[in-house]
Amino acid sequence: MLASLFALYLANNQGIGVVPEYVLSYLIMIIFFTSLLLSVRITISVVGISLIGIASLPLVINDLDYPIHFLWLFTLVTSILIIVSMLIRRDILNRLQASENRARSLMEAYIDGVVIHSPKQGILAINPAFTDLLGYTADDILNTTFDTLADDDSSRALIQQNSKLTHKSDPYEVKLSHQNKEPIIVELINQPYEFDKQPAQVFIVRDMRKYKDVLRQQHEQEIRYESLLELTDDAVMIYDFDGNYIAANQQASDLLGVPIEELITKSFRDFIPQVYHTASERVIERLLTGENVPMYERPF
């Protein structure tokens, strides 16, 4: 439409048009006025309309021969600037939406509970891990305050205190209340976060029951592993990818004549001649890939 009106204006200048200049001027001002209203900033609209009013005053008062070219140029340039700014804003909004979608996907997939809490509006968002932890539905929890889910006064005080922090908190333990009233010990870490353009706190909620179960299983595996090392009659030495010893049994210590405490500070290179170092390293690389290397090929 803007191009059509500009063509009419050029035709008028060539003397082949029949549309008065002031009609074209006011049509272009209407388009410009509409563009301004569609823009997101009211301030720009007000300033633009005011400038147009000032520019068009001579057309209204006493029918002066006003240089209308300025009005055309002003309208065209300003319209282009508005269109460009709107396209840039749309691109920024699209990028922001994509970033928020990625953040929500990560939040949904996170293994620990995640809670976004606002001091004014309460809980704004949670992930499935948190609802599974407490046995509530999302509708039961949203818009409530986090401290109401705590099991005792000390837990509530801790949550309220740390929800006012301006930096990431250290881990701290509190008791939350399950839907069936069972107390659950969790570890919380929270830090400031902006959610939907309002200040909030994001809480990472770790179920300490699962964490302690993992530690217990790890400790049991270590006990079984140490028992196997001591029960065998053979010397057993375990080294890392670089060939440094990280564990050994008493039989290995007796074989090499080195206390276990000293042995685990050494490398296999300390117990074979230097001429065999390169060949030994190649054998270790083959072993690490799962290859079954015959004993007669091993120089150590």
Disulfide bonds with the S-S distance in Angstrom:
none
